[in-house]
Every structure is written in C-alpha cells, then in structure tokens.
Amino acid sequence: MAAPPAAPSPAAAVPATRAPEGRRIPAVLGADLEVPVRGGRLAPYANLDYAASAPCLEPVSAAVAAALPAYSSVHRGAGYASQLTTARYERARHTVRAFAKARPDDAVVFTRNTTDATNLLARCLPEGTTVVVFDTEHHASLLPWRHAVRLAPPAFPGEAVRAADRALAEIEGPKLLVVTAASNVTGELWPIAALAHIAHRHGARVLVDAAQLVPHRPINLTALDLDYVVFSGHKLYAPFGTGALIGRPDWLSGAEPYLRGGGAVRAVNAPQTGGTDGWEVDWHDDPEARHEAGTPNVLGAVALAAACDALTATGWTALIHEEERLLARLRAGLAGIEGVRELSLWDPAHPRVGIVSFTVAGRTAREVAEILSAEYGIGVRDGKFCAHPFVRHLLDAHRPEAHPQNAHRPDTHLQNAHRPDTHLQNTHVQDTHRPDTADGGCDDGTASAVRASIGIGTTDEHVDRLVSALREIAARR
C-alpha cells in the first residue's frame, strides 16, 4: 500500500482563528468544484453534507491509484499481482484494527457499509438474544433485530444510562445493548463508556454505531471495553464502498456464514448418503473468512485503511480544534436568525460533532434545501435522515405552538423512558429520497428538518455563506 502524502462575514458571532500549528490537515478532492446556480453563473460549491457522505481525501485517492495497476484476485492466486493485492487487503485489515484500537483477537470483517455490518451481527446473535435499543437510533441500528426492547429518547445522558440499566436488569438470557456514539441527527455524543459498563454489569454485550463518530473523534474499543463497533468508509473520507464490523470473534465464529459461497469454506463435498438435497460443507472457523464470501471490495478496503492512516498521521488535536471552531461559528450564526430553530435532544452545551439540524419557520425543509442549492451553491441534507422516530420526536418537542412555555426545553415532554413491553415490529420504514416531494423525501408526509454537517475541507466562507443565505430565506415572506 502506498504511504499517504503527507474575511469572515459579520453574520457569524464567532471570530475566525487559525488552527494550531502542526501536521498539515489533508485536502479533499472537489475543494475547487463549481456548481451552477440561478442566473446561469457558476459558484464555488459549499459542501455541508458530510454526515451523508464525506468527500474523498487526497491521500485516499492516491492510495487507490497506487493499488490499481497491480489489482488482481485476493486469497486465490499464486501470481505476483494476486499476492500483492492480497497483502494490501490484509494490511488494510490490520490498519483498521489499529485505528479502532481493537483487542488483538478482535475480528475485523469488511462489509459494504455500517448498515451491512449491523445486519451481519444481527444474523450472528445467539438464539434467544434480546436487543435493547433507543428510539433515537439510525434505522440501521433500529430495524435489524428480531427481538428488541425499545427505550424512549432519554431526557439527559444520565437518564440513558438509567433506562438501559433498568431494561437490561429485566431480561433473561443473552442480551445486546445497541447505541450510537454520535447522533446522525444532532451530532450529540452519547455516554458510551458508561453504557458499556452498565451492559457488562448485567452480562450483556454492547454494539456501538460509530459511523458519525470516527470522522470526527478517535475511538478506543479496548479502553472503552466495547464488544462491537461498526462504521463506514464513505463517511470517513473513503468513498469506495467498504465498512467494517470490529469486535469479539466468538459470536461470529459460531454463526451461519452471512453469505454462502467461495472463500467462506475449507471444503465442499457431496453428501455421503448419496442424496441430492445438500452438501457437506466445512466452513471456516475464522470469522473474517467465514463472513466474507466472494471476491471482496479490495479497493474499498485499501481506501478505508488509507483514510485511517491519514487521520492518524494528522493527529486529532488539530482536526478537533478546527471542527469545534467552525461548529461554534455555525451554531452562533444560526442562533442569531429569527425563525431558525436548532434541534437538540439534550442541553445545547452538550458536546457534539460537526452536525446541526434545524428548521426554518414558514418553510419546508425541502424548500430550504432547494433554495440553498439553486441560489447559493450550498449542499445540505433535508428529510428525516434515516431516523424517522427520533426526528419526529425532536420536531414535536421543539414545536413552540405545542409547548409555548417549554419551547427551549426538549426534555420536558420525554416520558416512558423505559418501555420494556414495547417491541419493534416489522416496520418497513423507508427514507426514500424523491426530489419531487416537498417534505424532504419522507413518504409519510410529516414535517422534516434541514441538516448541515462539516468536516475536513469546510471553510469559514462555507459557514458564513450558509448563515447569510438562511437569514435571507427566513426574511422572505
């Protein structure tokens, strides 16, 4: 694998400052992209949709370009190119393991994305496992489970820990607590260390959805004592289609293969009885081989590892400092616009990553997103962000006409934090994105929100342009 290469608007209330000196933050591809806007002109693109898919880091692109000339089969060929490609693929696995600071014996199974990784683990749960999950989760963590106990949105972080404690104490048999590390709706950081401690005290395991955490903060699976972590390359500046499930190997080794096919087997033989209704299959015990049947996405794994290397080499101090500066600038700007309301589950001062969701009075989320794109060259997300129950809860809690005395206290209407008798049904909720719908692509027709998300490549000008544009939009009648 190739080594990775090494005047603010008055609308913003937070002054611009330089990030601390240190190793250079890598650049992203597309930083000079120009997009058409109304009037027939081109404008520099302000990409504020990182939480959906982050742009590609230059060292990631370089690593993929370096691997392409020798691209070949993996784990199957004796030729030099095949051996080199296999070595790059397995090196990527070690890099991802080190990036997550996983235990030496933890499995690293490459998947298509976070959703695929979570569904893989769902297929591997021991018989009779009960899953405890908050209604605040992304659909990828909310929907895959056969037997689930749902917990209502907690009023504050400590309530999340207490609700999980109560729920887990009532469950017999194997159990798994599922929780996000950083909300894809509000960016708020969840108390995953405390939740993991509570889970283990009750003999449960914990799965952490780190998709929105790892582009913004380091994760230490070992120090936090997490059993499983999942995340995606496309949110980690590696848009080449690979995610990862990292964690304890025993449940994975003991489960049926996620896919049945080449690479997952040691041997396949005809039934000794001479029948034709099945084969005698000797599956791999190694969970990585067992659950990675077929030819893997080698370039996706190379890209994911290159992103991990690039972020580690840069150092998190400079990345976090710059993000927090830009996030404070954005939130202060939004707070100064009449009619713009930021969505939060907990106290506005609670730590969060670079994600802000909001509404604009008198406008649908889709209208706001389309105006930002068509007139200002700004890309944001609108809708319910594949977290329909959570967004509906936030929109109701923040609706001033419904709660005039508590418009700024979303915790005052949170009840039934523990609902052990409520189980997830087969709710096939979709987040289909349809450009011709005015509500942000949600088929149920209920209200949606706008989400702006930042990361490497976001500038003061991007933030100030969004704030200025929203001020103009909010003022239109």
GITA-V539153 format. One record per residue. N is the residue number from 0. RES is the residue in three letters. SS is DSSP state (~ for helix, > for strand, _ for the rest). D_FIRST is the distance of its C-alpha to the first C-alpha in Angstrom with 1 decimal. Layout:
n=[N/N]
res=[RES/RES]
ss=[SS/SS]
d_first=[D_FIRST/D_FIRST]
//
This chain:
n=[0/1/2/3/4/5/6/7/8/9/10/11/12/13/14/15/16/17/18/19/20/21/22/23/24/25/26/27/28/29/30/31/32/33/34/35/36/37/38/39/40/41/42/43/44/45/46/47/48/49/50/51/52/53/54/55/56/57/58/59/60/61/62/63/64/65/66/67/68/69/70/71/72/73/74/75/76/77/78/79/80/81/82/83/84/85/86/87/88/89/90/91/92/93/94/95/96/97/98/99/100/101/102/103/104/105/106/107/108/109/110/111/112/113/114/115/116/117/118/119/120/121/122/123/124/125/126/127/128/129/130/131/132/133/134/135/136/137/138/139/140/141/142/143/144/145/146/147/148/149/150/151/152/153/154/155/156/157/158/159/160/161/162/163/164/165/166/167/168/169/170/171/172/173/174/175/176/177/178/179/180/181/182/183/184/185/186/187/188/189/190/191/192/193/194/195/196/197/198/199/200/201/202/203/204/205/206/207/208/209/210/211/212/213/214/215/216/217/218/219/220/221/222/223/224/225/226/227/228/229/230/231/232/233/234/235/236/237/238/239/240/241/242/243/244/245/246/247/248/249/250/251/252/253/254/255/256/257/258/259/260/261/262/263/264/265/266/267/268/269/270/271/272/273/274/275/276/277/278/279/280/281/282/283/284/285/286/287/288/289/290/291/292/293/294/295/296/297/298/299/300/301/302/303/304/305/306/307/308/309/310/311/312/313/314/315/316/317/318/319/320/321/322/323/324/325/326/327/328/329/330/331/332/333/334/335/336/337/338/339/340/341/342/343/344/345/346/347/348/349/350/351/352/353/354/355/356/357/358/359/360/361/362/363/364/365/366/367/368/369/370/371/372/373/374/375/376/377/378/379/380/381/382/383/384/385/386/387/388/389/390/391/392/393/394/395/396/397/398/399/400/401/402/403/404/405/406/407/408/409/410/411/412/413/414/415/416/417/418/419/420/421/422/423/424/425/426/427/428/429/430/431/432/433/434/435/436/437/438/439/440/441/442/443/444/445/446/447/448/449/450/451/452/453/454/455/456/457/458/459/460/461/462/463/464/465/466/467/468/469/470/471/472/473/474/475/476]
res=[MET/ALA/ALA/PRO/PRO/ALA/ALA/PRO/SER/PRO/ALA/ALA/ALA/VAL/PRO/ALA/THR/ARG/ALA/PRO/GLU/GLY/ARG/ARG/ILE/PRO/ALA/VAL/LEU/GLY/ALA/ASP/LEU/GLU/VAL/PRO/VAL/ARG/GLY/GLY/ARG/LEU/ALA/PRO/TYR/ALA/ASN/LEU/ASP/TYR/ALA/ALA/SER/ALA/PRO/CYS/LEU/GLU/PRO/VAL/SER/ALA/ALA/VAL/ALA/ALA/ALA/LEU/PRO/ALA/TYR/SER/SER/VAL/HIS/ARG/GLY/ALA/GLY/TYR/ALA/SER/GLN/LEU/THR/THR/ALA/ARG/TYR/GLU/ARG/ALA/ARG/HIS/THR/VAL/ARG/ALA/PHE/ALA/LYS/ALA/ARG/PRO/ASP/ASP/ALA/VAL/VAL/PHE/THR/ARG/ASN/THR/THR/ASP/ALA/THR/ASN/LEU/LEU/ALA/ARG/CYS/LEU/PRO/GLU/GLY/THR/THR/VAL/VAL/VAL/PHE/ASP/THR/GLU/HIS/HIS/ALA/SER/LEU/LEU/PRO/TRP/ARG/HIS/ALA/VAL/ARG/LEU/ALA/PRO/PRO/ALA/PHE/PRO/GLY/GLU/ALA/VAL/ARG/ALA/ALA/ASP/ARG/ALA/LEU/ALA/GLU/ILE/GLU/GLY/PRO/LYS/LEU/LEU/VAL/VAL/THR/ALA/ALA/SER/ASN/VAL/THR/GLY/GLU/LEU/TRP/PRO/ILE/ALA/ALA/LEU/ALA/HIS/ILE/ALA/HIS/ARG/HIS/GLY/ALA/ARG/VAL/LEU/VAL/ASP/ALA/ALA/GLN/LEU/VAL/PRO/HIS/ARG/PRO/ILE/ASN/LEU/THR/ALA/LEU/ASP/LEU/ASP/TYR/VAL/VAL/PHE/SER/GLY/HIS/LYS/LEU/TYR/ALA/PRO/PHE/GLY/THR/GLY/ALA/LEU/ILE/GLY/ARG/PRO/ASP/TRP/LEU/SER/GLY/ALA/GLU/PRO/TYR/LEU/ARG/GLY/GLY/GLY/ALA/VAL/ARG/ALA/VAL/ASN/ALA/PRO/GLN/THR/GLY/GLY/THR/ASP/GLY/TRP/GLU/VAL/ASP/TRP/HIS/ASP/ASP/PRO/GLU/ALA/ARG/HIS/GLU/ALA/GLY/THR/PRO/ASN/VAL/LEU/GLY/ALA/VAL/ALA/LEU/ALA/ALA/ALA/CYS/ASP/ALA/LEU/THR/ALA/THR/GLY/TRP/THR/ALA/LEU/ILE/HIS/GLU/GLU/GLU/ARG/LEU/LEU/ALA/ARG/LEU/ARG/ALA/GLY/LEU/ALA/GLY/ILE/GLU/GLY/VAL/ARG/GLU/LEU/SER/LEU/TRP/ASP/PRO/ALA/HIS/PRO/ARG/VAL/GLY/ILE/VAL/SER/PHE/THR/VAL/ALA/GLY/ARG/THR/ALA/ARG/GLU/VAL/ALA/GLU/ILE/LEU/SER/ALA/GLU/TYR/GLY/ILE/GLY/VAL/ARG/ASP/GLY/LYS/PHE/CYS/ALA/HIS/PRO/PHE/VAL/ARG/HIS/LEU/LEU/ASP/ALA/HIS/ARG/PRO/GLU/ALA/HIS/PRO/GLN/ASN/ALA/HIS/ARG/PRO/ASP/THR/HIS/LEU/GLN/ASN/ALA/HIS/ARG/PRO/ASP/THR/HIS/LEU/GLN/ASN/THR/HIS/VAL/GLN/ASP/THR/HIS/ARG/PRO/ASP/THR/ALA/ASP/GLY/GLY/CYS/ASP/ASP/GLY/THR/ALA/SER/ALA/VAL/ARG/ALA/SER/ILE/GLY/ILE/GLY/THR/THR/ASP/GLU/HIS/VAL/ASP/ARG/LEU/VAL/SER/ALA/LEU/ARG/GLU/ILE/ALA/ALA/ARG/ARG]
ss=[_/_/_/_/_/_/_/_/_/_/_/_/_/_/_/_/_/_/_/_/_/_/_/_/_/_/_/>/_/_/_/_/_/>/>/>/>/_/_/_/>/>/>/>/_/>/>/_/>/_/_/_/_/_/_/_/>/~/~/~/~/~/~/~/~/~/~/~/_/_/_/_/_/_/_/_/_/_/_/~/~/~/~/~/~/~/~/~/~/~/~/~/~/~/~/~/~/~/~/_/_/_/_/_/_/_/>/>/>/>/>/_/_/~/~/~/~/~/~/~/~/~/~/~/_/_/_/_/_/>/>/>/>/>/_/_/_/_/~/~/~/~/_/_/_/_/_/>/>/>/>/_/_/_/_/_/~/~/~/~/~/~/~/~/~/~/~/~/~/_/_/_/_/_/>/>/>/>/>/>/_/>/_/_/_/_/_/>/>/_/_/~/~/~/~/~/~/~/~/~/~/_/_/_/>/>/>/>/>/_/_/_/_/_/_/_/_/_/_/_/~/~/~/~/_/_/_/>/>/>/>/>/_/_/_/_/_/_/_/_/_/_/>/>/>/>/>/_/~/~/~/~/~/_/_/_/_/_/_/_/_/_/_/_/>/>/>/>/>/>/_/_/_/_/_/_/_/_/>/>/>/>/>/_/_/_/~/~/~/~/_/_/_/_/_/_/_/~/~/~/~/~/~/~/~/~/~/~/~/~/~/~/~/~/_/~/~/~/~/~/~/~/~/~/~/~/~/~/~/~/~/~/~/~/~/_/_/_/_/>/>/>/_/_/_/_/_/_/_/_/_/>/_/_/>/>/>/>/>/>/_/_/_/_/~/~/~/~/~/~/~/~/~/~/~/~/_/>/>/_/>/>/>/_/_/_/_/~/~/~/~/~/~/~/~/~/~/_/_/_/_/_/_/~/~/~/_/_/_/~/~/~/~/_/_/_/_/_/>/>/>/>/>/_/_/_/_/_/_/_/_/_/_/_/_/_/_/_/_/_/_/_/_/_/_/_/_/_/>/>/>/>/>/_/_/_/_/_/_/~/~/~/~/~/~/~/~/~/~/~/~/~/~/~/~/_/_]
d_first=[0.0/3.8/6.4/9.1/12.3/14.4/40.3/40.2/42.7/45.8/45.1/42.6/44.3/41.4/40.9/37.6/36.0/33.0/30.1/29.9/28.4/25.1/21.4/21.1/20.6/17.9/19.5/19.6/19.9/23.5/25.1/27.4/28.3/32.1/34.0/37.6/40.3/44.0/46.0/43.6/41.5/37.8/36.6/33.3/31.7/31.9/29.4/30.8/29.4/26.2/27.5/27.4/23.9/22.1/20.8/17.2/15.7/14.7/11.3/10.8/12.1/10.0/6.6/8.7/10.2/7.3/6.7/10.5/11.9/10.7/11.4/13.8/15.6/14.5/16.5/19.0/18.3/18.9/17.5/14.5/12.7/13.6/12.5/9.0/8.9/10.8/8.6/5.7/8.9/10.5/8.0/8.4/12.0/12.2/10.9/13.5/16.1/15.8/16.1/19.2/20.4/21.3/23.3/21.7/23.3/22.6/21.2/18.3/19.2/17.3/20.0/20.8/21.8/24.0/27.1/25.6/24.4/27.9/29.7/27.7/29.0/32.4/32.6/31.9/34.6/37.3/40.6/42.7/40.2/41.4/39.0/40.1/38.7/39.9/41.0/38.8/35.7/33.5/34.6/31.4/32.7/36.4/36.8/35.0/37.4/40.4/42.4/41.9/44.0/43.7/44.1/45.5/43.8/44.5/46.7/44.6/41.6/44.1/45.6/42.3/42.2/45.9/45.6/42.8/44.8/47.9/46.1/44.2/47.4/49.2/46.7/47.1/44.5/40.7/39.6/36.6/36.5/34.2/33.7/31.6/30.1/30.7/33.0/31.7/35.2/36.2/33.1/35.2/33.5/34.9/35.9/33.4/33.9/37.7/37.2/35.0/37.7/40.4/38.6/38.2/41.8/42.9/40.7/38.4/34.7/32.9/30.3/28.9/27.7/25.3/24.2/26.1/25.5/21.8/21.4/24.3/24.5/22.6/23.5/24.2/24.9/26.2/28.5/29.9/30.4/29.1/29.1/26.8/24.7/23.4/21.6/20.0/16.9/19.3/21.2/18.3/17.3/14.9/17.4/15.7/17.8/16.6/18.5/18.8/21.8/21.5/24.4/26.9/26.5/30.2/31.2/28.2/28.9/32.5/32.3/32.4/29.1/28.2/27.7/29.4/27.7/25.3/22.8/25.0/27.5/28.2/31.2/33.6/37.2/40.5/42.9/45.2/48.1/47.7/47.4/45.3/44.6/41.2/38.7/38.1/34.5/32.6/29.9/27.0/27.8/24.2/24.1/20.5/21.3/24.8/24.0/21.0/23.1/22.1/18.9/16.6/15.0/11.5/10.6/12.7/10.9/7.4/9.9/11.8/9.3/8.4/12.2/12.9/11.0/12.9/16.1/16.0/15.4/18.2/20.5/22.8/26.0/25.6/24.3/27.2/29.7/29.0/29.1/32.3/33.9/33.3/34.3/37.5/38.2/37.8/39.9/42.6/42.8/43.2/45.8/47.9/48.3/51.4/50.6/46.9/46.2/43.0/42.4/41.8/42.4/43.1/44.3/42.9/41.9/39.7/36.0/33.7/30.5/30.6/32.4/36.1/38.2/41.7/44.7/46.9/50.6/52.2/48.9/46.8/43.1/42.5/44.9/43.3/39.7/41.1/43.0/40.1/38.0/40.8/42.5/40.0/36.5/35.3/33.2/34.0/34.4/37.8/39.0/38.7/34.9/34.8/37.0/40.5/42.5/41.1/41.5/45.0/45.9/44.7/46.5/49.7/49.5/49.1/51.8/54.6/57.3/56.7/56.5/58.3/58.8/55.2/53.1/50.8/50.8/48.5/49.2/52.9/52.7/50.2/52.1/51.5/48.3/48.5/49.4/48.8/51.0/48.9/46.4/43.8/45.2/43.6/43.2/41.1/40.5/38.5/37.0/37.3/36.8/39.6/40.0/43.8/44.6/45.9/44.9/41.1/40.5/42.1/44.4/46.8/48.0/47.9/46.8/43.2/41.4/39.1/35.8/34.1/30.7/28.7/25.4/23.1/24.6/28.1/30.7/34.4/35.5/34.0/35.7/39.0/39.0/38.8/41.5/43.7/43.3/44.2/47.2/48.4/47.8/49.6/52.5/53.1/55.9]
//
